[in-house]
Amino acid sequence: MKMAHIRLVIFWSSFFFVPAVQLALHSPRAALADGEPAQVTGVKLLSLKDQTRVMVDLSRETKFTVRRLKEDPANQVPARIYVDILDAKLALGSRDTLPVDNSILRRIRLGQYSADVVRVVLDMNGPRAHQAFMIAHPTQLVIDILSHGSSQRSPANEVAAKPELAAQKQLARSKKADLPPPGAGLRKIVLDPGHGGKDPGAIGSTGIAEKDVVLAVAKKLARRLKTELGVQVVLTRNDDRFVPLEDRTALANNEAADLFISLHVNASPNEEARGIETYYLDNTTDEAAVRLAARENGTSRRNISDLQFILSDMTQNMKLEDSITLAHRLQGALIGGMSKVSAEVKDLGVKKALFHVLVGARMPSVLVEMLFITNRGEANMMSQESNQDALVESLFEGIQKFGETNLMAKTL
């Protein structure tokens, strides 16, 4: 991960009557065109007696996720928190770590984790409670790390008193104050292995069928989610049977699921086509997306024109923003995870299309196209259980990150 270097300025804070250390790094803010990623332009740190505050300067507000990793003494790896700033670019020049080494925090590391995610890693001196929130004027992502049992609030905290109070209440409700709940706010997920029975889906050059790959991945993912997150998981099909598209969404609604994720593998007449892409439901004029939707909608009782009418009438439901966030979390995790398996994995991005299987879903819902079964190399990858496990691991991470983002949005 590329790192950023800072200038260390030591000063005495007479207001707080405690020694304070401020780390500061800045890069000139360039004017942004609409739709461009947020720029990470600076980092500052305030070190007080019972709290360390990290302030990440941003060119505009954007979403973020927070995750905590335990200490690994065997490998001399400290406890750490990492924050992924989404839809962001690192606008800092040099690439070193930011040494801190106070009683709470050892160092700060920044890097461009993926094409649109900046990761901030905080290496800590032992486990600590923490909270993170976004403020405006100036736009900053603020990460507070507290000493054990620290509950006092200095005037520096008043800038975001209400978000911090909500975060403290959430921490108090958790049995472990410094860890998010295992399910990260998710109760039930419906996984939809695409196709099945008389509908094999796409057939790869090696003879492998889409319906078999996605069912294997869905079953493994369901076990991971149940075992490690304690989330209830329902599959739209548990074996090789045909289920109409509309019935799959109806099942998710009847189950009152928190998420609906439809799993597929891609296909193309071009045998060189490769990569991963994730879709949410919306209208589009993109010809490739329309063709893909038409193929996946092949067993639906509706047609595209009917769906366009429905979408224009309903303006998509209140879950659209969450669906887009879920799509980005899954896409980012899949690209990050599968790139470790093969350097050839291509990021085709998050897109919108008219997939019948997503119509009417009352929860965040997406359709994932995991690699191209018509690409011989990617078909071979999907045939190997170890690579299916890598897909499962990546999907699991994406769901977990979405859950943490969703939980934070509810508590801050």
Summary of the structure (lengths in Angstrom):
residues: 412
radius of gyration: 22.9
end to end distance: 29.0
largest distance: 75.4
contacts: 1369
relative contact order: 0.13
helix: 32%
strand: 31%
